[in-house]
């Protein structure tokens, strides 16, 4: 068995190696730099993809803001176009709806001969020929001057109208009109402006007030006919009381 002895370089053979003076007897413990564990619920750091492709660059902030502004403007423009289309409607849409509504109601194809009674005569014969309940003034102080039943051409057929005229003490006239079909209320004429300052009721029906330069008109619509009360401007203060005295007259046949 061979034994090998090692000697420090530069020392004579047989001289043992000496420990340096500043060399510690034991190696100091090595400190480990370990990162603390992440807190519960904390977001994990973004992981870099294991690929050779370059990481995509986020777009500039002004480009993102510009895209959002353009998208909002496009949405507003689209909604505006839809609103304008619905508001304007298709050409002649109002006339088409009026014709359809008039067709759904009983269409008057054959006109009747006009008739008229004067004074406080019995209105039942006229109401029977009108064919639907008629609006009249009851229990008031205004005398009936005349009542007229006639037909007017309307959308390829006829509109039946019963007009009652009551006289004020100064000679001005209060006109109460019943008309069918209900869409024929447009025959009352134009030049009126809707007044929504107050609500009205006529014979249990909701009504709307319209004003003109010479007077005012209160219009109500029932299931089978439309009704209008035309009052001169000089007697506008009496209108509310007169409307309370209005009622529907059911025609009765013997």
Secondary structure, DSSP 8 states (H G I E B T S, - for coil): --------TTS-TT------TT--SS-------------TT--------SSSS-------HHHHHHHHHHHHHHHHHHHHHHHHHHHH-STTHHHHHHHHHHHHS--B-S----EEEESS---HHHHHHH-S-EEEE-S-S-EEEEEEEEEEEETTEEEEEEEEEEE-TTS-EEEEEEEESGGGGGGG-S--EEEEEEEEEETTEEEEEEE-SSEEEEEEE-SS-EEEEEEEGGGGGGHHHHHHTEEEE-----
